[in-house]
Amino acid sequence: MKLSYRLLITLLLIGMAFVLMAAFFKMQHYPGSDWLIRAGLFVQFVAGVLVVWKFANRLDKRE
């Protein structure tokens, strides 16, 4: 599967949605907020690393 910037931005937005939902759960003292915030941050981290990797590969092809 080819990684497109659209897919990577979508992953980043999904991670942000998880973190925002976890913050709401945390304010309401719902169980599972710790797990949800970790999952959201992990998704954001993976998307960020993939964006940097894709951008770096694009720069290598120009040289």
Secondary structure by P-SEA (a helix, b strand, c coil): ccccaaaaaaaaaaaaaaaaaaaaaaaacccaaaaaaaaaaaaaaaaaaaaaaaaaaaaaaac
